[in-house]
Amino acid sequence: MIENDYLLAWSAYAVAALGCLLVWFRLTRWMWRFVREPLRLLVAVLLLTPTIVDPAEELFAPAIAITALDLLFKVGNNAWRAVADLALYGLIAFALYLLFVAIRWPIERWWQGRRGPEREAADEQAPTLRELMQRGGEETDGLRDVRGERRLRIEPRL
């Protein structure tokens, strides 16, 4: 395999992996953030982790592909190296994600504290879904939030 073929193969894989990642982002957008973000990170690590195939020539390949092909065809001894690379990169990625969450959490709590008591009071005065259903739903078109905009959906109170 010449250098141009190697770069072309990696380019094709990068485009396909980013397409798969985009589809995964669309599939997980309905989930809670605390479930969605780790799942997205896991798939990104699985798709984007390289592993070395031939140390003499410094050739790399996707670790998930090397693992799957070595286990499926029972050839080569690169599966354990690929699994070790996946585990290492996954551990690093999740450690960085936890650091990011630890920094983001106090900032979000501070930002929500800036909302002020008038907005929280307005949220408490908003009718619940049960109250709206008991009234017959005639007021669902007139629901407005604090800014005066129409509500598109009713959020449960936690």
C-alpha positions as CSV (number, residue, x, y, z in Angstrom):
1,M,0.0,0.0,0.0
2,I,1.5,3.3,-1.0
3,E,1.3,6.5,1.0
4,N,-1.5,8.0,-1.1
5,D,-3.7,4.9,-0.8
6,Y,-3.2,4.9,3.0
7,L,-4.2,8.6,3.3
8,L,-7.2,8.0,1.0
9,A,-8.4,5.1,3.1
10,W,-8.1,7.2,6.3
11,S,-9.9,10.1,4.6
12,A,-12.8,7.8,3.6
13,Y,-12.9,6.3,7.1
14,A,-12.9,9.8,8.7
15,V,-15.8,10.9,6.6
16,A,-17.8,7.7,7.3
17,A,-17.0,7.9,11.0
18,L,-18.1,11.6,11.2
19,G,-21.3,10.7,9.4
20,C,-22.0,7.8,11.8
21,L,-21.2,10.2,14.7
22,L,-23.7,12.8,13.3
23,V,-26.4,10.1,13.0
24,W,-25.7,9.0,16.6
25,F,-26.0,12.6,17.8
26,R,-29.4,12.8,16.1
27,L,-30.5,9.5,17.6
28,T,-29.5,10.6,21.2
29,R,-30.8,14.2,21.2
30,W,-34.1,13.2,23.0
31,M,-32.3,11.8,26.0
32,W,-31.4,13.5,29.2
33,R,-28.1,15.3,29.1
34,F,-26.6,13.1,31.8
35,V,-27.2,10.0,29.7
36,R,-26.7,11.6,26.2
37,E,-23.3,13.1,26.7
38,P,-21.5,9.9,28.0
39,L,-23.1,7.8,25.2
40,R,-21.9,10.3,22.6
41,L,-18.4,10.3,24.1
42,L,-18.4,6.5,24.1
43,V,-19.3,6.3,20.4
44,A,-16.8,9.0,19.5
45,V,-14.0,7.0,21.3
46,L,-15.1,3.8,19.6
47,L,-15.1,5.4,16.1
48,L,-12.1,7.7,16.3
49,T,-9.5,5.6,18.2
50,P,-6.6,4.4,16.1
51,T,-4.3,1.5,16.9
52,I,-1.0,0.5,15.4
53,V,-1.0,-2.4,13.0
54,D,2.6,-2.6,11.8
55,P,5.1,-1.1,14.2
56,A,7.9,-1.4,11.6
57,E,6.1,0.8,9.1
58,E,4.1,2.9,11.6
59,L,0.7,2.0,10.0
60,F,-2.4,2.7,11.9
61,A,-6.0,1.5,11.6
62,P,-9.3,2.0,13.5
63,A,-9.1,0.1,16.7
64,I,-12.7,-1.1,16.5
65,A,-12.1,-2.5,13.0
66,I,-9.0,-4.3,14.0
67,T,-10.7,-5.8,17.0
68,A,-13.7,-6.9,14.9
69,L,-11.7,-8.4,12.1
70,D,-9.2,-10.2,14.4
71,L,-12.0,-11.8,16.4
72,L,-14.2,-12.6,13.3
73,F,-11.5,-14.2,11.1
74,K,-9.2,-15.4,14.0
75,V,-6.1,-14.0,12.3
76,G,-3.4,-11.8,13.7
77,N,-2.6,-10.9,17.3
78,N,-3.6,-7.2,17.2
79,A,-7.0,-7.6,19.0
80,W,-5.6,-7.2,22.5
81,R,-3.5,-4.2,21.5
82,A,-6.6,-2.6,19.9
83,V,-8.7,-3.3,23.0
84,A,-6.0,-1.8,25.2
85,D,-5.9,1.3,23.0
86,L,-9.7,1.6,23.2
87,A,-9.6,1.2,27.0
88,L,-6.8,3.8,27.4
89,Y,-8.4,6.4,25.1
90,G,-11.8,5.8,26.7
91,L,-10.3,6.3,30.2
92,I,-8.7,9.5,29.2
93,A,-11.8,10.8,27.4
94,F,-14.1,10.0,30.4
95,A,-11.6,11.6,32.8
96,L,-11.6,14.8,30.8
97,Y,-15.3,14.7,30.5
98,L,-15.7,14.3,34.3
99,L,-13.3,17.3,34.7
100,F,-15.4,19.3,32.3
101,V,-18.6,18.4,34.2
102,A,-17.0,19.3,37.5
103,I,-16.2,22.7,36.1
104,R,-19.6,23.2,34.4
105,W,-21.8,22.2,37.3
106,P,-21.0,25.1,39.7
107,I,-21.2,27.6,36.8
108,E,-24.7,26.3,35.8
109,R,-25.9,26.5,39.4
110,W,-24.6,30.0,39.7
111,W,-26.3,30.9,36.4
112,Q,-29.6,29.5,37.5
113,G,-29.3,31.4,40.8
114,R,-29.1,34.6,38.7
115,R,-32.6,33.9,37.3
116,G,-34.0,35.6,40.4
117,P,-37.0,34.8,42.6
118,E,-39.6,36.4,40.2
119,R,-38.9,33.9,37.5
120,E,-39.1,31.0,40.0
121,A,-42.4,32.4,41.3
122,A,-43.8,32.5,37.8
123,D,-42.8,28.9,37.3
124,E,-44.5,27.9,40.5
125,Q,-47.7,29.7,39.5
126,A,-47.9,28.0,36.1
127,P,-50.6,25.3,36.0
128,T,-49.6,21.7,35.9
129,L,-50.6,19.2,33.2
130,R,-53.1,17.6,35.6
131,E,-54.7,21.0,36.3
132,L,-55.0,21.7,32.6
133,M,-56.5,18.3,31.8
134,Q,-59.1,18.8,34.6
135,R,-60.1,22.1,33.1
136,G,-60.6,20.4,29.8
137,G,-57.5,21.9,28.0
138,E,-59.2,25.1,26.9
139,E,-56.4,27.2,28.2
140,T,-53.6,25.3,26.5
141,D,-53.5,27.8,23.7
142,G,-53.1,30.8,26.0
143,L,-50.1,29.5,28.0
144,R,-47.3,32.0,28.1
145,D,-44.0,31.9,29.8
146,V,-42.3,34.6,31.8
147,R,-41.1,36.5,28.7
148,G,-44.6,36.4,27.2
149,E,-43.8,33.8,24.5
150,R,-46.1,30.9,23.8
151,R,-45.1,27.6,25.5
152,L,-44.7,24.8,23.1
153,R,-44.7,22.1,25.7
154,I,-45.4,21.7,29.4
155,E,-42.5,20.7,31.5
156,P,-43.0,18.6,34.7
157,R,-42.0,20.1,38.0
158,L,-39.2,18.2,39.7
